[in-house]
Amino acid sequence: MTRKTGLFAAALFAGAMACMGCGDNNKTDGSVNGTETAEAEVFDYSIDDYVKLGEYKQLSVKYPVPVITEEDVETSIEEMLDEHTEYKEISDRPAQNNDYVNLDFKGTVDGEEFDGGTAEDYEFTLGQEEFIEEFEANVVGKSAGETFTFQMTFPDDYDEDLKGKTAEFTVTLNSINEVQTPEYTDDFVKEATEYETIDAYEEALREELLLSAQQEAESAAGDDALLQAVSNAEIDGYPQALYDSCYNDTVEQYQSYADMFGVDFDEFMSDYMEDGDLEAETLNWVNEILVSQAIAKAEGFEITDKNYKEEAEALAVEYEYESLEDFVGDYGELSVMAMLVRGKAVAFLYENANVEEVSEEEYYEEDDYDDDSDPEDGTEAVFVEEGAEEDTE
């Protein structure tokens, strides 16, 4: 797997981990807990039947040294202000730039609907260029509850199928909200945080951002080490039930991303996966799972009744769940345990690797991203970038 594929896969790992199990602490053969759940049946195997570890210690990896910029700080401040922003619904004036609006719309070209041109209850802030400028201009000045129709021509540098074409849109403006963002002052910081002043808050914020970036960099280096460990291992097949579970879950995850971008599943797979080879991608997942389990067994990583709750609760917080119960409800106890084992394996590999510190630019320069690799055809339709995620409801 190239770093491009690996990094994109890492973003999906939380979902794909739902198909991963881990070893029973009371067993010595690396098999998984023998519960009666359907999930447990997927993991009913002995790891020794499939994996013989090769070199997995003292692997050479690069650590991208993080640098916290003023832009990073400003972005975090903006996120905090967004969290404290209030929205006041108004009905005594028409919509204007910087209002947060909710609308339904349907677009047609030559009488036919097109991908990305129809949505209900779509919410966005006017004037943020989330939509094509001409589209937003037709919303400005309209009142809540008003339905209106207009025509607009897509720009010549737009999607290949739509550029230069004239579309007709019927829009219903459901509601208008005035955005009330707090002023960033010492008084606001004192009220919203544990700090008394802007200076004190930003100093702590830089430290927090740096710590988080360092943890992400260590994880990236550890992930690279895991890929090497997989390459060095002798893997003899895989449990079919595990593969099938991972395949189905991976399809579901990629489908959700395709829906988010408003593109066809096959088109998305072609743009974001090498050759669109879903089987190869699934096998990569399965091999990572098996090798992580094998390392966990070899090094004696234990998830016991005593430490499970504490570590699982910390993981739930990391995944932004309000409770461990909700977290386990979404992923299942076996999968949560598997995430913990995988995390321990990656941490172990990093701690026992030969680490070379490099700049972030050098670390990521191997990526094979290019401007033509984004799934632009059909993704923008009416939306621009962030807005694409809503058009598939």
Sequence and secondary structure as in RCSB ss.txt:
>XXXX:A:sequence
MTRKTGLFAAALFAGAMACMGCGDNNKTDGSVNGTETAEAEVFDYSIDDYVKLGEYKQLSVKYPVPVITEEDVET
SIEEMLDEHTEYKEISDRPAQNNDYVNLDFKGTVDGEEFDGGTAEDYEFTLGQEEFIEEFEANVVGKSAGETFTF
QMTFPDDYDEDLKGKTAEFTVTLNSINEVQTPEYTDDFVKEATEYETIDAYEEALREELLLSAQQEAESAAGDDA
LLQAVSNAEIDGYPQALYDSCYNDTVEQYQSYADMFGVDFDEFMSDYMEDGDLEAETLNWVNEILVSQAIAKAEG
FEITDKNYKEEAEALAVEYEYESLEDFVGDYGELSVMAMLVRGKAVAFLYENANVEEVSEEEYYEEDDYDDDSDP
EDGTEAVFVEEGAEEDTE
>XXXX:A:secstr
  HHHHHHHHHHHHHHGGG   B TT SS  B   SSHHHHHT S GGGTEE    SS EEEEEE    HHHHHH
HHHHHHHHT EEEEE SS   TTEEEEEEEEEEETTEEEEEEEEEEEEEETTSSSB HHHHHHHTT  TT EEEE
EEE  TTS TTTTT EEEEEEEEEEEEEEE    SHHHHHHHSS SSHHHHHHHHHHHHHHHHHHHHHHHHHHHH
HHHHHHHSEE    HHHHHHHHHHHHHHHHHHHHHHT  HHHHHHHHSGGG HHHHHHHHHHHHHHHHHHHHHHT
    HHHHHHHHHHHHHHTT S HHHHHHHH HHHHHHHHHHHHHHHHHHHTSEEEEEEHHHHHTT    GGGS 
 TTT TTB GGGGGGTT 
